[in-house]
Amino acid sequence: MLLNLPSSKISIRTELILIILLFSMTPLLILSFLYYSRVNSLVTENVSTYATGLVNQNADAAENLMKQLNVIWRQVVDIAALTDYLYLPTVDPGTDQNAILKADEIYLKRLKRSFSYISNIYIVGIENRAVSTAIDADFQKLEEKPWFQQARTTEIPGIKLQILVPDYAQRAATKPNRTLTMVSRIAPYGLPQNSIILVIDFDYGLLFGQFDISLARTGSSMMIYDESGFILYHPNRNFLGQETETSHVAKTSRSELLNKVLTNRGDSVLLRRPLEPFGWVVSEMPLQGLQEELSSIQELYLVAVLLLILTTIFMSLIAVNRVTRPLFKIIEGMDTVHKGDFSRPLEEAGCKEFVHLVSSFNSMQVQIDALVNQVVLKERETVRAELLALQFQINPHFLYNTIDVIRGMAYESRYKDVADMTASLGELFRYASSGSGGTATLLQELEHLNHYLEIQKHRFQNRFCYSSDIEEGCSRANVVRFMLQPIVENAFQHGVEKCGKNGHIELKARREGGQLVVTVRDNGPGIDDTTLEKIRIGLNAGRESHNTGIGMANVHNRIRLVHGQPSGIEVESDYGHGTLVTIRQPFFPVENSL
């Protein structure tokens, strides 16, 4: 057995299912686990790689943008240097300064048109020298700004980025809601006293709008902050201008600023990279969204494995049923045969071996049915023969004695007694030869017994007496024919004849529950224990002996053939105090009987 169970505890179908599932599911589960682990590892690596690529892409975009701002700044510096050159003492006084300023202004406007996110450019020198792309720019209001005054005292060159709302542009069309303003101080010819302040306003929405779209599409985030740690860009505008928690980066060495820092914090991939010369960019890609996609892939894989397992179980059940269904049909057929029904041949289905087995079983069933019918027929004929033999079985000794008595009465001219005794003897033979059935009513048996007793009265004269006590309703009971006469005859043979005189035979019939109980008692010498045991053994063995008397075993066997055990005859005797014979059988009344 595959399982540590007794063979009677589980069926062959269960065992086959367990075997198939064990040998099919075990490698399937092992391979599924290994494949799932490998796929999970590969997808996790790919997720990390993909997230790293996204944060690098965001940082590259920020770095490219800052490089463009640096290019713009350098071009503005060149124009500012040219403007400042016009006011150097060595410049020829005949130079057309207005024409050059006009050309610078045109160049700045072209530069603005080249970069759509440039809002306005301002170049402010000493002595109110100013050039701007703005129409009717308020330079006075510009110079009053604290950050503008602070720029005049910074180192040269100095560049600072900050988030502003420009209110120094007079025209609404040139005044965006928010700008990223680059403020720098330069001294093109090494004369700090002649330094120039550059102010470049970038439209914040146009400048960083591409980042908002890209970050929303990828689910990542990015932050740009300056050397002082103030946030210049964040998807959440509420953080703009606030100080970051990483402002200490500004205090690191220059070599560290040139190196990017990439970390994987478990729940996200984080990249920190310097943006020369404008500050730092921090790009972060949460892994949750990608892991949710991974989870969907894992769920799909688990569903596929589950479907494969269910399919395996289903196919196993089909295979097992195909093998065991014919076997269970054979078992059902055996149960039917065991119950005595041989009329249901099995359907020949299944594999070749089962078809052969079922065919053999059907043939065996037909043969058994034929044998059983033969046995039943033989048994029925045997019982019928025994019944007929008993019907015609008259004790020769009894017959001889009866004829002698009749002859003696004839010599004595007792014609009426001869007639009566002859009539009783005739009735005995008539009852024995009439009717082929094996049963009669108890009343008919009593009438037959009375004829027998009439003859015995003439034989034994006044040497015995007979009494009967029949409970009401018992005379209608259905009993086997010739049930009483052989028992009473034994009482005469072994009881009354040995008493000499004052013999007594008592017959009673009563109901006990669903049983009919008939007793025949005599006051003869009784039976010793050894002989009584032999009588009981003879009755149980179904054979007669000189101890059981004529027909007693026959009556016992016929009662059991009709009603089964424990019906039959019981013999009790107390040596020296008579014998009691008890007949027990189920009580079946015959309707319309007298």
C-alpha positions, 0 to 999 in steps of 0.5 A: 500500500502506498499509504500507511493504512489498512487495505480495508480503509480506503478504496482502490479508486481513492488509492489510485487518485492519491498515487496519480496526484502524488506522482503528477503533482509533486514534480509539477509543484516543484517545477512551478515553485522553481520557475516562480522563484526564477521569474520573480527574481528576473522580474524584480531585477528588471523592475529595478533596472527599469526604475534605474533607467527612469530616474536616470532619464529624468536626471538627464532631462533635468541636466540637459535643461540646465545645460540649455540655461547655461548656454542661454546665460553665456549668450546673454553674457556675451551681449552684456559684455558688448554693451559694457564695452561701449562705455569703456573710456578707450572706446572711440567717442564716435561709435554709434552706441544707440545702433549697437544697443538696438542691435543687442536688443534685437539679438536678445529678442531673437534669443527669446524667440529661439527658446520659447520658455524665455519670458524676458531678459534684462541687462542692467549696468552702471549709470542706468544702462539697460537693455531688455526684451520686455516692452516698457520694463520698469527698471526702477522697480527691478532695481529695488528688489532685494534680491537685485540689490543682493546680486550687486554684492555677490562674488563675480561671477555669481549665478543664482536661481530663484522662483519669482512672480515678476511685477517689473514687466509692464505688459500683461502679455509678458508677465507670467504668473511664476518664473524661474529667474536667473540672476547673475553678476559679471565683470566682463573686463575685470572692473568690478566697479563696472559690473553688470547684473543679468536677469533672465526670467523663464516661464515656469510652466513652459520650462518644467511642463515637460517634466510634469507630463513625463513624471505623471506618465511614468509615476516617478518624481523629481526635485531640483534645488540650488546650492543653498537647498531651496527647491526650484522644481517639484511636482507639488508646487507647494514645496517651491522655494522651501528648503530641502532636508538635503541642503547639507549637500552644498557643503560637500567637496567639489569632487563629490558634487561631480559624482552621482549617487544612486541608491535602492531603498527597497521601496524606491530607486533614488538618484542624486546628481549635481547640476553644474552650476545650478544645484542638484537634481533628485529623481525617485522612482517608487517600486510600488507601481511596478511591483503592482504590475509584477503582482499582476504577473504573479497572480496570472502565473498562480492562476495558470498553475491553479488551472493546471492543478485543477486540470490534472486533478480532473484528468486524474479523476477521469483516468481513475474512473475509467479504470475503476468504474468497471471494477465497481460494476463488478462489485455491484454485480457480486453484491446482487448475486450475493442477494440471490439475484442472477437476472442482471448481466453486467454491461461489457465496457472498459478496456480489453481486460475488463471486458474479458473479466465482465464476460467471464463474470456474466457467464459465471452468473448464468452458470450459478443461476442454473445450478441454484435453480437445479438445487432449488428444484431438487430440494423442492422435489426432495421435500415433496417426496418426503411429504408424500412418503410421510403421507403414505407412511403408516407404521406397519406395527400400528396397522397390524395391531389395528387389523388384529383388533378389528378381527377380534371384534368381528369374532365377538360380533361387535359390528358397530365397533368394527365399523367405527374403527374401520371408518377411522382407519379409512379416514387416516388413509384418505387424509394421507392420500388427499391434497398435494400441498404441504400445509394445512390448518391446525384444525385439520390436523386436529381432526386427523389426530382424532381419527388416529386416537379413535383407533388407539382407544379400541386398541388400548381400551381404558389404559390411557386418556387424552386431553387438549387445550386449544387457545381461541384463534389457534385452530386457524393457524397454517401448519405443515401437514402431518405435524401432530400425528407423528408426535402423538404416535411417539407418545404412544410408542414410548410413553403409553405402551410402557405405562401399562395403565393410566397413560395420559397424553396432553396437547396444548396450542397457544400464541406467544407473540407472533409464534404458534406454540404446540406442546404434546406431553405424556406421563411415560417413563421419560428419557434418560440424559444420554438418549435425550442428547442423541435425540436432539443431535439427530433432530439438528442433523436432520436424520431419524433414528430409533430414538426420535421415532417415525416422522419426528425428524421429518416434521422438524426438517419440514418446519424449518424448510418452510419457516427457517430457524429457530422454528422446529421441534424441541424435546424435553424430558425428566427421566421417570416423569414423562416427556414434553415435545414443543413445536414452534413456528410463526403464526400465520392464520388462514383466512376463511378457515373454520 
